[in-house]
Structures are given as structure tokens and as C-alpha cells.
Amino acid sequence: MRLFASHLCLLTADFTVQEEESDVPSEDEAESTVSDDPIDGAPADEWTGFTEEAEENLETHSPVAPTRYVPPHLRDRPSEVDDKDLETIVKLRRQLKGLLNRMSEQNMSNILDSIEEVYRKHKRHDVSSTLTTLIIDGISSHSSLLDSYVVLYAAFVSSLHKIVGVEFAAYFVQHVVSAYEQHHTADQATSASTSSPDSKSQDDHGKECANLIVLLSELYNFQVISSVLIFDVVRELLSGPLAESDVELLLKIVRGSGAQLRTDDPSALKDIIQTIQTKLGEQDGALSSRTRFMVETLTNLKNNKVKQRAGAQNQGGEAVERMKKFLSGLTKKKHVLAHEPLRVSLEDLRKAGERGKWWLVGAAWGGDPLAERQAETDANVASTASGKKGKEMDSENALLKLARKQGMNTDVRRSIFVVLMSSDDYVDACERLGQLNLTDVQQREIIRVILHCCGNEKSYNPYYTLVAQHLSRTSHSYKVTLQFCLWDFLRDLGETGVGGAEVIKNLKDDHGGGFDVKNISATRLRNVARAYAWWIAKDACTLTILKPVDFTVLKPQTQTFLREMFAQIFIASQVSTPLLGSIPTTRNKGPLEEVFIKTSRVEGLAAGIIYFLSETFRDDEEKLFRWASGVAKETLRTSMDVVPSMDL
């Protein structure tokens, strides 16, 4: 039996090797195989086992030569499995195409439910790839599509981004950008080879690119992608000579999402407009009417003179607003898996095959980090030799030295300081602070660094005030940090009871956690008071942060600080910009009442403020302060239902 088993294994191995060496048998071999098969009824001798001669041949058989290993996923699968998978894909494509054809604004919710059911029954990758192919093929048409049609599909992709997850959005965006670049390259080659621009083939020239660029613009409007990718696409269009087709694509982007681009990154938009003006100035000859219209549109956008209502009607803006309402309501009905837009650049998408998709969990980068770091170092050295990069590095090193000199004793504080000192404006600063990817605890340092820098300025700089105001609108945690920082500042002024026993105990245990501001100058006092006055007047924080202050036993420095703060609150309630240096002449009670009416809920605090205002501004020479003080006290008394005869 052992001999029989070994002989059978050798025979099987030999037969397998012969099959691999001859993938396609000849006709004679096929006929002989059919004729020798006893199942087909052909004559065949009954097998009676191995003979002695066969055993000798098997024992003396030469060893089988080793063959190359083929991974399982590259081996040929049985034909029936391929046919089954192909049939499944065909049915899936037919089903998804039917759902997309029936989709409208009214039944999109039902379509999404059906798509979720399809995802549960099929492989996620098959569904995502099929949907991506169908949508891109439908959008990249040879004719111009209505913007409302593109808006519908962009909203559908945004819904799947929220429901299915970031994997679908990343796969879709990558293939949309790839399709756009292929069509754009083909269009450029066609334009260069076509000598008759008025031919019929030129009428539909570039429509695929235009439709895909509108799709990208709407994906940005629906928060699937960030402004990083849109600005990269615009810069790519401006990298070469500005052709008419490029002007048309730029107009599509500007008219579709120009207002949102201006809100997200005005400095980048300003640089792009300057680049366009420079390119047009270098061109010879008169500009076409389309190019002049693009320049006029960009100029109006930069100056915020775009009529949003008219632009919305021309570009399907009503459909965009309806779809935004639908997407906002989607989070209340379904479990949302993705919240933030993809902050992926054009370079990241192009090198996804080499470096991996870093924006997806598990898609590791497949390069050599040491070689990449060395290449980056070499590039920095070369740029330093040219002069431009060297100046930037020297500037950053100088800012780091200044940060250490200012008492920034941690890397987080130094990074925040460098961002604040090197940003173009407060919007740019907030954007770059968000790119630091700080944790919730580390974000508290932003307010502390802002207050430190604001206090150290020789004259009041509203830049820091606007940065903190913008941040407080994005997260409530910044408002809480403003409150605790004010309590710390009041304790430095001598109000040791502010903050409670537990806070004071933690403060004593915390060595080296804050800045050395024990010797508070009059300039710091005034700057911090003006900053907090603006934040309180513009609802970045409220007067309830003064709840632990005892207004009857204030230190002299605290009295000076609060007097300056309330005076600046009176001024800030009457103006719309912190740049105004003179006393305003307006007398608007509404904003002033809104500031103080929130304090009436805390009776002790309201009574203390009434007492402080009565003592401080009773005989003030400035008419605005006397009037505003009276309005504030009247508002607090009315809200508290205080007895009028009570002399506070």
C-alpha cells in the first residue's frame, strides 16, 4: 500500500507538470483524451493495477523540475467562477443604473436606502467602483450639462460620503480627477493639432472637462473635498499658456464656488488673481471677450461685489441650497460615518499608487522614508543656495528665537507663536492654526499665546482679537478658555479669590505652566481690557465670566482694568470694527442691552456691575460713557426687577 501511494503521487505530479507545460492541447490529444474516457462509452481496457514494469519505470523516474511560484490572485480561476462573477457585476450594474436613472431631488432619500441595501448584499468595492463608473460616464458627456443635473449627482456623492464613509468619497474623487486630467490632456493635444477652430469638432471641444470641473466644484460646495484640491486644479490651469479652454474652465470654477473659495482662503485667491493678471499682461495682442469677462468676474469676487442671487440663478444655486438643506437633515435621520471634507491635494492623488492613500485608514505609504527625507533635505539645501528658501528658514529661526525670548517654553506654544507672527491676516492664521492638528488640550494654548502677544504689543493690535473671535465661533472650548484665562489674569492683578479654592490649589501645584506676567504694565492692562471688551460685545464670551469677582473689594489695578474694559464695551457696542480709535457718535441701545441682559440671570453679578458702574462712571466727562452706563444699569434693574429706590 505504501508503494502504491508513493507511485500514485509521482504519477499525479508528472501529470500536473505536463498540463502546465502544454496549456492548450492539440487536436489529436483532445481526440485521444475523449476516446480513452470510459465515461463517454468509448472502448477502454479495465485497469487492473500497476505491473512490475510500470513499478520499475516509476522508481527510476527522474525528479520533477521546480516551477515558478504564481500567487493565488494571479492564477487562472475556473471559467464557471469567472462567468458567475461577471454575471453578478452585470446585474449589479443594471440595478445601480436603474436607481441612478430614477433619482431626483424628491426621491433621493429612497434611492439612498436602496443603495444601502445594495451595499449590504454585495462587495463594497464592487458597488463603489460601479457607481463611480456610472456617474463619471454620465457626467463626462460630449455636450454641456445643466448645472442642476450635476448638482443632483454631487449631492448624491456627498450623501454617500456621509453614509458609506470616507472610502467611497476618496475612491470617487481620485477617479474623477484622473478622468478630468485625461480629458484635459487630450483636449490640449487636439487644440494644438486642430488648425480650424470653427470646425464642428471644435463646438464640443472640452465639454467633458467642463462637466467634470463643475462636478468637482459642486463636490467642494457640498463639503466632500476641501479648497486645497480646487486651488491645485486652478494653479494647474495657470501653469502653462492661458488658452480659451482654460479660461472657460476657470470661469466654471469661479462662478460655481468662487464665493466659498473667498471665504475659506482669501489669500490664496488673491495670489491666483495676481498670477492671472501677470499672465495676461505678458500676452501679446488683444484679449478675447471671454477672457475679459473672466478677469472682471475675478475682480468683482476679490472685491466682494458678486451678486450672489443672480449668480445662484445662473448656476443652479437654488438646487444647491435645496440639496444643502437635504444633507443637513440627513445627519438627523441616518448614522453619519464621515464629517470632514477630504483635505487631499492634487499631488497626493497623482502619487497615490507610489506612496499610498494616506487619507484612508490602512493604506500605508509604500516608499522609503529615509530616502524621502534625504531628498527633502537636498531640496532645502538647493533652495537655500538660491536665496528664497534661505530667507524663509532664517525668518522662521528668528521667530523661534523670539518665541523662546517671550517665554514660549513648549513646542506647541512656539508653533502657535510662529503661525501668529507669520500669517498674512487673521483668516490665514486661523486656517494655519487648524492645520497644526492640535488636541483639545493643546488648543487651549492658542488663547494663552494670543493674550500674551496682545499684551506685549506697544499699542493695541486688533489682529489678535479677531483671531480669537474667529476661533470662538468654530468651537465652544475657546470660549471656556477665554474665561479661565481672564480669571488667571485677575489673580495676577491681586484678586486671589477668583476661580475658587480648587482652581487656586491647582494653580499653586502648577509650576512653570504659565507666562511670567506678574509685573503687569499699564500697556498690557489696557490691551487685554480692550480685547476682552470686544469679545464680550461681539458674543465671543459674556459678562458672566465676571461671576467670581467681588466688586465691593477690588484691588486698585483690578479697578483700573475693569473701568477700561467697561468703557471699551460701551464703544465696541456702537461700532462694527475694532480699528476705530475715536469715540463714536452713535447711540444705539439695542446692542448694548443685549450685552448686559445676559448678566441679569445671575443676580449677585448684576448687582455688583450696577454698583461698579454707578461708582465709576457717575461723574465721567465723556457723554457716551455716562449714557451707556445709564442704559446698562436700567437694563440690569429691569431684568432683575430691582426696587427702584434701592441706591446702587
Secondary structure by P-SEA (a helix, b strand, c coil): caaaaaaaaaaaaaaaaaaaacccccaaaaaaaaaacccccccccccccccaaaaaaaaacccccbbbbbccccccccaaaaaaaaaaaaaaaaaaaaaaaacccccaaaaaaaaaaaaacccaaaaaaaaaaaaaaaaaccbbbbaaaaaaaaaaaaaaaaaccaaaaaaaaaaaaaaaaaaaaaaaaaaaaccccccccccccaaaaaaaaaaaaaaaaaccccaaaaaaaaaaaacccccaaaaaaaaaaaaacaaaaaaacaaaaaaaaaaaaaaaaaccccccaaaaaaaaaaaaaaacccaaaaaaaacaaaaaaaaaaaaaaccccccccccccccccaaaaaacccccccccccccccccaaaaaaaaaaaaaaaaaacaaaaaaaaaaaaaaaaaaaccccaaaaaaaaaaaccccaaaaaaaaaaccccaaaaaaaaaaaaaaaaacccccaaaaaaaaaaaaacaaaaaaaaaaaaaaaaaacccccccaaaaaaaaaccccccccccccaaaaaaaaaaaaaaaaacccccccccccccccccaaaaaaaaaaaaaaaaaaaccccccccccccccaaaaaaacccccccaaaaaaaaaaaaacccccccaaaaaaaaaaaaaaaaaacccccccc
